[in-house]
Amino acid sequence: QEQLVQSGGGLVQAGDSLRLSCVYSGHSGRPFSNLAMGWFRQAPEKEREFVATISWNGGKTYYADSVKGRFTTSRDNAKNTVYLQMTSMKPEDTAVYYCAARYFRESSLESEYDYWGQGTQVTVSS
């Protein structure tokens, strides 16, 4: 059973920065480098939405327009970890953030992901 464990959420003020981490542990024998990773978020009373995705080697990244230029996703395959660095944060970034994993290519579609982290709350005060 593959597992994604998230950390790094919390309460920040508008304009602050925060970094989320997501550590992969795989029991199928497939390496982390086989996986494309994604970040999604769900605000209260809203549907979960795409935030960012990164290819297996970090060579390709894509972002939602709402976070482009402020958020950066990266990965360290030696540590089985993907990161979401959030800067210039806004109150509208308040949500539960999820990391997700899928085999092969990166994707912005929630339905294409196979494994999900437990979610971590990020709250941005004005």
DSSP file with accessible surface (Angstrom, degrees, kcal/mol):
  #  RESIDUE AA STRUCTURE BP1 BP2  ACC     N-H-->O    O-->H-N    N-H-->O    O-->H-N    TCO  KAPPA ALPHA  PHI   PSI    X-CA   Y-CA   Z-CA
    1    1 A Q              0   0  174      0, 0.0     2,-0.2     0, 0.0    24,-0.0   0.000 360.0 360.0 360.0 118.2    0.0    0.0    0.0
    2    2 A E        -     0   0   15     24,-0.2     2,-0.4    25,-0.1    24,-0.2  -0.482 360.0-163.7 -74.3 146.1    1.5    3.3   -1.1
    3    3 A Q  E     -A   25   0A 107     22,-2.7    22,-2.6    -2,-0.2     2,-0.5  -0.989  15.9-162.5-136.8 140.1    1.3    6.1    1.4
    4    4 A L  E     -Ab  24 117A   7    112,-0.5     2,-0.5    -2,-0.4   114,-0.5  -0.991  10.4-167.9-121.2 124.4    1.7    9.8    1.3
    5    5 A V  E     -A   23   0A  68     18,-2.4    18,-2.7    -2,-0.5     2,-0.2  -0.958   8.6-157.9-118.4 121.4    2.3   11.7    4.6
    6    6 A Q  E     +A   22   0A   8     -2,-0.5     2,-0.3    16,-0.2    16,-0.2  -0.619  15.8 166.1 -99.2 154.6    2.0   15.4    4.6
    7    7 A S  E     +A   21   0A  63     14,-2.1    14,-2.8    -2,-0.2   113,-0.1  -0.967  41.2  67.0-154.1 163.6    3.4   18.1    6.9
    8    8 A G        +     0   0   33     -2,-0.3    11,-0.2     1,-0.2   112,-0.1   0.423  58.1 133.7 107.4   0.3    3.9   21.8    7.1
    9    9 A G        +     0   0   30     12,-0.1     2,-0.3     9,-0.1   113,-0.2  -0.125  22.6 118.2 -73.1 177.3    0.5   23.4    7.3
   10   10 A G  E     -e  122   0B  30    111,-1.3   113,-2.7   110,-0.1     2,-0.5  -0.974  60.1 -50.9 158.2-168.6   -0.5   26.1    9.7
   11   11 A L  E     +e  123   0B 126     -2,-0.3     2,-0.3   111,-0.2   113,-0.2  -0.892  53.2 163.5-105.4 125.9   -1.7   29.6   10.2
   12   12 A V  E     -e  124   0B  17    111,-2.8   113,-2.9    -2,-0.5     2,-0.2  -0.876  33.8-110.5-133.0 169.3    0.1   32.5    8.5
   13   13 A Q  E >   -e  125   0B 125     -2,-0.3     3,-2.4   111,-0.2    76,-0.2  -0.648  48.9 -80.2 -97.3 158.7   -0.6   36.1    7.7
   14   14 A A  T 3  S+     0   0   47    111,-2.5    76,-0.2     1,-0.3    -1,-0.1  -0.302 119.9  27.1 -55.5 135.2   -1.2   37.5    4.3
   15   15 A G  T 3  S+     0   0   49     74,-3.0    73,-0.7     1,-0.3    -1,-0.3   0.189  97.8 118.4  93.6 -14.3    2.1   38.0    2.5
   16   16 A D    <   -     0   0   69     -3,-2.4    73,-2.1    73,-0.2    -1,-0.3  -0.193  57.7-125.3 -78.2 174.3    3.8   35.3    4.5
   17   17 A S        +     0   0   64     70,-0.2     2,-0.3    71,-0.2    70,-0.2  -0.857  23.5 178.6-120.4 156.7    5.4   32.1    3.1
   18   18 A L  E     - C   0  86A  32     68,-2.5    68,-3.4    -2,-0.3     2,-0.5  -0.982  15.3-146.9-154.9 145.0    4.9   28.5    4.0
   19   19 A R  E     - C   0  85A 128     -2,-0.3     2,-0.3   -11,-0.2    66,-0.2  -0.976   8.9-159.9-121.5 128.3    6.3   25.2    2.8
   20   20 A L  E     - C   0  84A   0     64,-2.7    64,-2.3    -2,-0.5     2,-0.3  -0.793   7.7-160.2 -99.0 146.2    4.4   21.9    2.6
   21   21 A S  E     -AC   7  83A  17    -14,-2.8   -14,-2.1    -2,-0.3     2,-0.4  -0.921   7.8-169.0-124.1 152.8    6.1   18.6    2.4
   22   22 A a  E     -AC   6  82A   0     60,-1.9    60,-2.3    -2,-0.3     2,-0.5  -0.946   8.4-160.1-144.4 115.5    4.7   15.2    1.3
   23   23 A V  E     -AC   5  81A  65    -18,-2.7   -18,-2.4    -2,-0.4     2,-0.4  -0.865   8.2-148.1-104.6 130.2    6.7   12.0    1.9
   24   24 A Y  E     -A    4   0A   5     56,-3.2     2,-0.4    -2,-0.5   -20,-0.2  -0.764  13.6-176.8 -97.4 135.6    6.1    8.9   -0.2
   25   25 A S  E     -A    3   0A  40    -22,-2.6   -22,-2.7    -2,-0.4     2,-0.5  -0.986  10.4-166.4-129.7 122.8    6.5    5.4    1.2
   26   26 A G        +     0   0   29     -2,-0.4   -24,-0.2   -24,-0.2     3,-0.1  -0.920  20.1 179.7-115.1 134.3    5.9    2.6   -1.3
   27   27 A H  S    S+     0   0  132     -2,-0.5    -1,-0.1     1,-0.1   -25,-0.1   0.385  75.7  74.4-109.7   2.2    5.4   -1.0   -0.5
   28   28 A S  S    S-     0   0   65      2,-0.2    -1,-0.1     1,-0.0   -26,-0.0   0.548 107.3-113.9 -89.6  -8.6    4.9   -2.2   -4.0
   29   29 A G  S    S+     0   0   70      1,-0.3    -2,-0.1    -3,-0.1    -3,-0.0   0.315  74.6 131.8  92.0  -7.5    8.6   -1.9   -4.8
   30   30 A R        -     0   0  125      1,-0.1    -1,-0.3     2,-0.0    -2,-0.2  -0.649  57.3-121.8 -80.0 133.2    8.0    0.9   -7.3
   31   31 A P    >   -     0   0   64      0, 0.0     3,-2.0     0, 0.0     4,-0.2  -0.296  14.2-117.1 -76.6 156.6   10.3    3.8   -6.8
   32   32 A F  G >  S+     0   0    3      1,-0.3     3,-2.3    45,-0.2    46,-0.1   0.829 111.7  69.2 -56.5 -33.8    9.2    7.4   -6.1
   33   33 A S  G 3  S+     0   0   42      1,-0.3    -1,-0.3    44,-0.2    44,-0.0   0.576  88.1  65.7 -68.2  -7.1   10.8    8.4   -9.3
   34   34 A N  G <  S+     0   0   76     -3,-2.0    70,-1.9    69,-0.0     2,-0.4   0.546  92.6  84.3 -82.3  -8.6    8.2    6.5  -11.2
   35   35 A L  E <   -F  103   0B   0     -3,-2.3     2,-0.3    68,-0.2    68,-0.2  -0.794  63.9-151.0-106.9 135.3    5.5    8.9   -9.9
   36   36 A A  E     -F  102   0B   0     66,-3.0    66,-2.3    -2,-0.4     2,-0.3  -0.753  28.3-145.3 -87.1 148.8    4.3   12.3  -11.1
   37   37 A M  E     -FG 101  54B   0     17,-2.2    17,-2.8    -2,-0.3     2,-0.3  -0.888  15.7-170.8-121.9 150.6    3.1   14.3   -8.2
   38   38 A G  E     -FG 100  53B   0     62,-2.7    62,-2.3    -2,-0.3     2,-0.4  -0.931  13.5-146.2-136.7 158.5    0.3   16.8   -7.8
   39   39 A W  E     +FG  99  52B   0     13,-3.3    12,-2.8    -2,-0.3    13,-1.7  -0.995  21.8 172.2-123.8 135.9   -1.0   19.3   -5.3
   40   40 A F  E     -FG  98  50B   2     58,-2.8    58,-3.1    -2,-0.4     2,-0.3  -0.871  11.6-157.5-133.2 165.1   -4.7   20.1   -4.8
   41   41 A R  E     -FG  97  49B  11      8,-2.4     8,-3.3    -2,-0.3     2,-0.4  -0.991   6.7-156.6-146.0 154.5   -6.7   22.2   -2.4
   42   42 A Q  E     -F   96   0B  76     54,-2.3    54,-2.5    -2,-0.3     6,-0.2  -0.957  10.0-160.7-135.9 114.4  -10.2   22.4   -1.1
   43   43 A A    >   -     0   0   25      4,-0.4     3,-2.1    -2,-0.4    52,-0.2  -0.501  46.2 -71.3 -85.3 160.1  -11.6   25.5    0.5
   44   44 A P  T 3  S+     0   0   99      0, 0.0    -1,-0.2     0, 0.0     3,-0.1  -0.259 118.6   0.5 -55.3 132.4  -14.7   25.4    2.8
   45   45 A E  T 3  S+     0   0  209      1,-0.2     2,-0.3    -3,-0.1    -2,-0.0   0.678 114.2 104.2  62.2  22.0  -17.8   24.7    0.8
   46   46 A K  S <  S-     0   0  147     -3,-2.1    -1,-0.2     3,-0.0     2,-0.1  -0.893  75.0-102.7-126.9 160.7  -15.9   24.5   -2.5
   47   47 A E        -     0   0  172     -2,-0.3    -4,-0.4     1,-0.1     2,-0.1  -0.427  47.6 -91.0 -76.6 156.7  -14.8   21.6   -4.7
   48   48 A R        -     0   0   60     -6,-0.2     2,-0.3    -2,-0.1    -6,-0.3  -0.450  50.9-163.4 -66.9 139.1  -11.2   20.4   -4.6
   49   49 A E  E     -G   41   0B  88     -8,-3.3    -8,-2.4    -2,-0.1     2,-0.1  -0.913  21.7 -99.6-130.4 155.1   -9.1   22.2   -7.2
   50   50 A F  E     +G   40   0B  37     -2,-0.3   -10,-0.2   -10,-0.2     3,-0.1  -0.424  36.2 167.5 -69.4 140.5   -5.8   21.8   -8.9
   51   51 A V  E     -     0   0B   1    -12,-2.8    13,-2.5     1,-0.4     2,-0.3   0.699  58.8 -25.4-117.3 -54.0   -2.8   23.7   -7.6
   52   52 A A  E     -GH  39  63B   0    -13,-1.7   -13,-3.3    11,-0.2    -1,-0.4  -0.990  46.6-159.5-161.3 157.7    0.4   22.3   -9.2
   53   53 A T  E     -GH  38  62B   1      9,-2.1     9,-2.0    -2,-0.3     2,-0.4  -0.985   5.6-162.5-144.1 153.3    1.9   19.2  -10.7
   54   54 A I  E     -GH  37  61B   2    -17,-2.8   -17,-2.2    -2,-0.3     7,-0.2  -0.998  20.9-119.2-139.5 140.2    5.5   18.1  -11.2
   55   55 A S    >   -     0   0    3      5,-2.5     3,-1.6    -2,-0.4    50,-0.1  -0.170  41.5 -91.1 -73.5 173.0    6.9   15.4  -13.5
   56   56 A W  T 3  S+     0   0  132     48,-0.3   -21,-0.2     1,-0.3    -1,-0.1   0.795 126.5  31.8 -59.0 -31.7    8.9   12.4  -12.2
   57   57 A N  T 3  S-     0   0   85    -23,-0.1    -1,-0.3    19,-0.0    18,-0.1   0.308 112.0-110.1-109.8   7.4   12.2   14.1  -12.4
   58   58 A G  S <  S+     0   0   30     -3,-1.6    -2,-0.1     2,-0.2    15,-0.0   0.490  85.1 121.1  80.5   1.6   11.1   17.7  -11.7
   59   59 A G  S    S+     0   0   61      1,-0.1     2,-0.4    -5,-0.1    -1,-0.1   0.724  70.3  43.6 -73.8 -20.8   11.8   18.8  -15.2
   60   60 A K        +     0   0  104      2,-0.0    -5,-2.5     0, 0.0     2,-0.3  -0.989  63.2 173.0-128.3 134.0    8.2   19.9  -15.8
   61   61 A T  E     -H   54   0B  55     -2,-0.4     2,-0.3    -7,-0.2    -7,-0.2  -0.990   6.9-171.5-136.2 146.0    5.9   21.8  -13.6
   62   62 A Y  E     -H   53   0B 115     -9,-2.0    -9,-2.1    -2,-0.3     2,-0.3  -0.987   6.9-165.6-137.3 146.6    2.5   23.3  -14.2
   63   63 A Y  E     -H   52   0B  41     -2,-0.3   -11,-0.2   -11,-0.2     2,-0.1  -0.943  26.9-106.7-133.6 152.3    0.5   25.6  -12.0
   64   64 A A    >>  -     0   0   18    -13,-2.5     3,-1.7    -2,-0.3     4,-1.3  -0.452  38.0-117.4 -67.7 148.3   -3.1   26.9  -11.6
   65   65 A D  T 34 S+     0   0  136      1,-0.3     3,-0.2     2,-0.2    -1,-0.1   0.845 112.1  64.2 -58.2 -32.8   -3.3   30.5  -12.8
   66   66 A S  T 34 S+     0   0   57      1,-0.2    -1,-0.3     3,-0.0   -15,-0.1   0.697 115.0  28.4 -67.8 -19.0   -4.4   31.5   -9.2
   67   67 A V  T X> S+     0   0    0     -3,-1.7     3,-2.5   -16,-0.2     4,-2.3   0.463  85.3 128.3-119.2  -5.6   -1.0   30.5   -7.8
   68   68 A K  T 3< S+     0   0  120     -4,-1.3     4,-0.1     1,-0.3   -16,-0.0  -0.276  80.7  15.6 -58.4 132.1    1.4   31.0  -10.7
   69   69 A G  T 34 S+     0   0   77      2,-0.5    -1,-0.3     1,-0.1     3,-0.1   0.260 126.1  58.9  87.8 -12.8    4.3   33.1   -9.8
   70   70 A R  T <4 S+     0   0   26     -3,-2.5    17,-1.6     1,-0.2     2,-0.4   0.689  98.5  52.9-115.0 -35.0    3.7   32.6   -6.0
   71   71 A F  E  <  -D   86   0A   2     -4,-2.3    -2,-0.5    15,-0.2     2,-0.4  -0.834  59.4-171.4-107.7 146.6    3.8   28.9   -5.5
   72   72 A T  E     -D   85   0A  77     13,-2.6    13,-3.5    -2,-0.4     2,-0.4  -0.995   6.4-158.7-136.6 129.5    6.6   26.5   -6.5
   73   73 A T  E     +D   84   0A   4     -2,-0.4     2,-0.3    11,-0.2    11,-0.2  -0.862  20.5 161.6-106.2 144.0    6.6   22.8   -6.4
   74   74 A S  E     -D   83   0A  54      9,-1.6     9,-3.2    -2,-0.4     2,-0.3  -0.917  19.3-146.8-148.4 170.9    9.8   20.7   -6.3
   75   75 A R  E     -D   82   0A  32     -2,-0.3     2,-0.5     7,-0.3     7,-0.2  -0.993  12.4-154.3-146.5 154.7   10.9   17.2   -5.4
   76   76 A D  E > > -D   81   0A  52      5,-3.0     5,-1.9    -2,-0.3     3,-1.3  -0.910  10.2-171.6-127.2 100.0   13.8   15.4   -4.0
   77   77 A N  G > 5S+     0   0   50     -2,-0.5     3,-0.6     1,-0.3   -45,-0.2   0.778  84.7  62.1 -67.2 -25.3   13.7   11.8   -5.3
   78   78 A A  G 3 5S+     0   0   96      1,-0.2    -1,-0.3    -3,-0.1   -46,-0.0   0.768 113.2  36.7 -68.9 -23.9   16.5   10.7   -2.9
   79   79 A K  G < 5S-     0   0  132     -3,-1.3    -1,-0.2     2,-0.2    -2,-0.2   0.289 106.0-125.3-107.8   4.0   14.2   11.7    0.0
   80   80 A N  T < 5 +     0   0   58     -3,-0.6   -56,-3.2    -4,-0.4     2,-0.4   0.856  68.5 132.5  54.5  39.8   11.0   10.5   -1.6
   81   81 A T  E   < -CD  23  76A  10     -5,-1.9    -5,-3.0   -58,-0.2     2,-0.4  -0.954  43.9-165.5-132.0 140.3    9.6   13.9   -1.0
   82   82 A V  E     -CD  22  75A   0    -60,-2.3   -60,-1.9    -2,-0.4     2,-0.3  -0.930  16.7-156.6-119.1 146.7    7.7   16.6   -2.9
   83   83 A Y  E     -CD  21  74A  28     -9,-3.2    -9,-1.6    -2,-0.4     2,-0.4  -0.891  15.3-158.6-123.6 153.6    7.4   20.2   -1.7
   84   84 A L  E     -CD  20  73A   0    -64,-2.3   -64,-2.7    -2,-0.3     2,-0.6  -0.941  13.6-163.6-130.2 107.3    5.0   23.1   -2.2
   85   85 A Q  E     -CD  19  72A  66    -13,-3.5   -13,-2.6    -2,-0.4     2,-0.5  -0.841   8.4-166.3 -91.7 121.5    6.6   26.4   -1.5
   86   86 A M  E     +CD  18  71A   0    -68,-3.4   -68,-2.5    -2,-0.6     2,-0.3  -0.936  10.9 172.5-114.4 126.0    4.0   29.1   -1.1
   87   87 A T        +     0   0   43    -17,-1.6   -70,-0.2    -2,-0.5   -71,-0.2  -0.826  58.8  24.2-126.4 167.0    4.9   32.8   -1.0
   88   88 A S  S    S-     0   0   70    -73,-0.7    -1,-0.2    -2,-0.3   -72,-0.2   0.898  86.5-160.9  45.5  49.5    3.0   36.0   -1.0
   89   89 A M        -     0   0    2    -73,-2.1   -74,-3.0   -76,-0.2   -73,-0.2  -0.244  10.2-157.7 -70.0 150.3    0.1   34.2    0.5
   90   90 A K    >   -     0   0   85    -76,-0.2     3,-2.5    -3,-0.1     4,-0.2  -0.860  31.7-110.3-123.4 156.9   -3.5   35.5    0.3
   91   91 A P  G >  S+     0   0   49      0, 0.0     3,-2.0     0, 0.0    33,-0.4   0.849 117.0  64.1 -55.5 -32.4   -6.6   34.8    2.4
   92   92 A E  G 3  S+     0   0  127      1,-0.3   -49,-0.0    31,-0.1    -3,-0.0   0.559  87.5  70.6 -72.4  -4.4   -8.1   33.1   -0.6
   93   93 A D  G <  S+     0   0    0     -3,-2.5    -1,-0.3    31,-0.1     2,-0.2   0.523  70.2 120.9 -83.0  -5.8   -5.3   30.5   -0.3
   94   94 A T    <   +     0   0   33     -3,-2.0     2,-0.3    -4,-0.2    29,-0.2  -0.420  41.2 106.2 -61.7 124.0   -7.0   29.2    2.8
   95   95 A A  E    S- I   0 122B   1     27,-2.1    27,-2.6    -2,-0.2     2,-0.6  -0.967  76.2 -80.9-177.7 170.0   -7.8   25.5    2.2
   96   96 A V  E     -FI  42 121B  36    -54,-2.5   -54,-2.3    -2,-0.3     2,-0.4  -0.871  49.7-147.5 -88.5 125.4   -7.0   22.0    3.0
   97   97 A Y  E     -FI  41 120B   0     23,-3.0    23,-1.9    -2,-0.6     2,-0.4  -0.818  14.2-168.5-101.5 137.5   -4.1   21.1    0.8
   98   98 A Y  E     -F   40   0B  45    -58,-3.1   -58,-2.8    -2,-0.4     2,-0.3  -0.962  11.7-150.8-124.6 137.9   -3.5   17.6   -0.6
   99   99 A a  E     -F   39   0B   0     -2,-0.4    18,-2.7   -60,-0.2     2,-0.3  -0.763  21.4-173.6 -97.9 156.0   -0.6   16.0   -2.3
  100  100 A A  E     -FJ  38 116B   0    -62,-2.3   -62,-2.7    -2,-0.3     2,-0.4  -0.978  11.2-149.5-148.4 156.3   -1.3   13.2   -4.8
  101  101 A A  E     +FJ  37 115B   0     14,-2.4    13,-2.2    -2,-0.3    14,-1.9  -0.968  14.4 171.0-132.4 146.0    0.6   10.7   -6.8
  102  102 A R  E     -F   36   0B  46    -66,-2.3   -66,-3.0    -2,-0.4     2,-0.2  -0.984  36.3-101.3-147.9 154.8    0.1    9.0  -10.1
  103  103 A Y  E    S-F   35   0B  25     -2,-0.3     2,-0.4   -68,-0.2   -68,-0.2  -0.501  83.2 -10.8 -77.9 145.3    2.3    6.8  -12.4
  104  104 A F  S    S+     0   0  159    -70,-1.9   -48,-0.3    -2,-0.2    -2,-0.1  -0.508 111.0  37.3  75.7-120.0    3.9    8.3  -15.4
  105  105 A R  S    S-     0   0  164     -2,-0.4   -69,-0.2     1,-0.1   -51,-0.1  -0.257  77.2-109.8 -83.0 151.5    2.9   11.7  -16.6
  106  106 A E        -     0   0   24    -71,-0.1     2,-0.3   -53,-0.1    -1,-0.1  -0.278  41.0-175.1 -64.7 155.6    2.0   14.8  -14.6
  107  107 A S        -     0   0   13    -70,-0.2   -53,-0.1   -53,-0.1   -55,-0.1  -0.996  37.3-150.8-156.4 150.7   -1.6   15.9  -14.6
  108  108 A S  S    S+     0   0   61     -2,-0.3     2,-0.6   -70,-0.1   -58,-0.2   0.365  72.6 102.4 -99.8   1.9   -4.0   18.6  -13.4
  109  109 A L    >   -     0   0   88      1,-0.2     3,-1.6   -60,-0.1     4,-0.2  -0.783  60.5-154.5 -95.6 121.4   -6.9   16.2  -13.2
  110  110 A E  G >  S+     0   0   73     -2,-0.6     3,-1.7     1,-0.3    -1,-0.2   0.873  92.8  61.3 -57.3 -38.8   -7.9   15.0   -9.8
  111  111 A S  G 3  S+     0   0  109      1,-0.3    -1,-0.3    -3,-0.1    -2,-0.0   0.660  95.2  62.8 -68.1 -14.4   -9.5   11.8  -11.2
  112  112 A E  G <  S+     0   0   77     -3,-1.6     2,-0.3   -10,-0.0    -1,-0.3   0.476  82.2  98.4 -91.0  -1.5   -6.1   10.7  -12.7
  113  113 A Y    <   -     0   0   13     -3,-1.7   -11,-0.2    -4,-0.2     3,-0.1  -0.695  50.6-168.3 -93.7 142.0   -4.3   10.4   -9.4
  114  114 A D        +     0   0   90    -13,-2.2     2,-0.4    -2,-0.3   -12,-0.2   0.758  68.7  36.7 -97.0 -33.0   -4.0    7.0   -7.6
  115  115 A Y  E     -J  101   0B  54    -14,-1.9   -14,-2.4  -112,-0.0     2,-0.4  -0.969  63.8-164.5-131.0 146.0   -2.8    7.9   -4.1
  116  116 A W  E     -J  100   0B  73     -2,-0.4  -112,-0.5   -16,-0.2   -16,-0.2  -0.955  16.5-127.5-132.7 144.4   -3.6   10.8   -1.8
  117  117 A G  B     -b    4   0A   8    -18,-2.7  -112,-0.2    -2,-0.4     3,-0.1  -0.256  36.9-104.2 -76.2 174.7   -2.1   12.4    1.3
  118  118 A Q        -     0   0  112   -114,-0.5   -20,-0.1     1,-0.1  -113,-0.1   0.608  60.4-114.0 -79.9 -11.8   -4.2   13.0    4.4
  119  119 A G        -     0   0   13    -20,-0.1     2,-0.4     1,-0.1   -21,-0.2   0.198  22.6-135.9  90.3 145.7   -4.5   16.7    3.8
  120  120 A T  E     - I   0  97B  23    -23,-1.9   -23,-3.0  -113,-0.1     2,-0.3  -0.998  17.9-119.7-141.2 136.6   -3.1   19.6    5.8
  121  121 A Q  E     - I   0  96B  90     -2,-0.4  -111,-1.3   -25,-0.2     2,-0.5  -0.583  24.9-174.0 -80.1 131.6   -4.9   22.8    6.8
  122  122 A V  E     -eI  10  95B   0    -27,-2.6   -27,-2.1    -2,-0.3     2,-0.5  -0.997   4.0-175.3-123.0 123.9   -3.5   26.1    5.6
  123  123 A T  E     -e   11   0B  49   -113,-2.7  -111,-2.8    -2,-0.5     2,-0.6  -0.985   7.0-166.3-124.0 127.3   -5.1   29.2    6.9
  124  124 A V  E     -e   12   0B   7     -2,-0.5     2,-0.3   -33,-0.4  -111,-0.2  -0.955  10.1-155.7-115.0 117.5   -4.1   32.7    5.8
  125  125 A S  E      e   13   0B  44   -113,-2.9  -111,-2.5    -2,-0.6    -2,-0.0  -0.651 360.0 360.0 -92.5 149.8   -5.3   35.6    7.9
  126  126 A S              0   0  136     -2,-0.3    -1,-0.1  -113,-0.2   -36,-0.0  -0.326 360.0 360.0 -89.4 360.0   -5.8   39.1    6.5
